[in-house]
């Protein structure tokens, strides 16, 4: 009976050592790609955080976002939205429509090479 128990302990010990080696090899592989995965997860979280700020238009089954952009940047925003729409193969087109408002727009300062280093990220 002692020999059986000893044999069983040896088997369990070897199984435990093999599982520890396997776990360490997997964690080493994951650790090598950690920075890539961290950046990917942060981008996805930022995307979903932004999408959660949108409102839902139930009648048209789409998301609606409102935001500010400088008047001088309207063409660039429109072009970026069009390009994103083409790259995403979306079923519904993007609509860019200026809305009249009485609200005060946020402060905007155009940056150049000298001042952009002081711009917050």
N, C-alpha and C positions, 0 to 999 in steps of 0.2 A: 504494500500500500504506500509506503514511503517512497519507493522508486517511481510509482505512478504519479504521485503528487509532485515529486521533483521533476519528472519529465514534463508534466503539464506546466509547471512554473517556467521551465526553460523555453517551452513553446510560446508561452505568453510573453516572456521577456523578449524573445526574438521578434515576435509580432509587433510589440510595442516599439522596439528599436527601428523596425522597418517603417512603421507608420510615422515615426519622428523624422527619419531620413526623407521620406516622401513629402511630408509637410514642409520641411526646410527647403527642399528643392523647389516646391511650388511657390513658397514665399519669396525665395531668391529671384525666381523668374518674374513674379509680380513686382518686386522691389525695383527691378531694372526698368520697368515701364511705369513706375509710380508717377513721375513728373508728367508724362503724357496723359495718363488717366486723370490726374488731378486737374489738368487744364481742360480736359474734355468735360469732366463733371461740372466744373465751374461755369463753362460756357453754356451747358445745358440748363443749369440752375438759373443762370442769368436770363436765358431765353424764356424759360417757363415763368420766371418772376415778371418779366415784361408782358408775356401773354396774359397773365392773371390780372394785369392792369387794364386790359381791354374790356369793352362791354360787348355783350352779345346781342346781335340783331336777330331775333327769333323769326321774323317774317322772311328775311332773306337768307337765314342760316349762315351768318358770317360774323366775324369779329370786327369791331369798330374801335379805332384808336384815334385819339386827338392829341395834338402836340404843337409846340411852337417851333418855328424855324424862321430865320431872317428872310426878309423879302428877297435879298440878293441870292439866297440859296434855294429858292423854290424850284428852279429848273434842275438843279443838281439832285434835289430830293425826289422830284418826279422821275428823273432818269434812273436813280438808284432803285426806286420802287418798281419801275418797269423791268429793269434787269433782274431783280430778285424774283419777280413774277415769272419771267421767262425761264430762269434757272430752276424754279421750284416745280414747274409743270402744274401749276395750280388750276383747279377747275373753274375758279372765279377770278376775274381780273381785279387788279388793284385800282381803287378810286382815290384820287388826290383832289380834295375839294377845299379851298380856303373858306373858312367860316368867319363871318363878321362877329366882332366881339367888342365890348366896352372895357374889358379887363386890361389892365396894364401888362404889357409883355415883360418877360424876364429880362434881366440885364444881359447884354451881349456885347462883347468886345472882340473884334477881329484880331487874330494874333498874326505875328510874323516870326521870323527866325529868332529874333531877340526875345520877344515876349512869350513865345510858346513854351519855353522852359519853366516859366512860372505858372503855367496852366495846370490846374489840378486834374488828377486822373480819376 
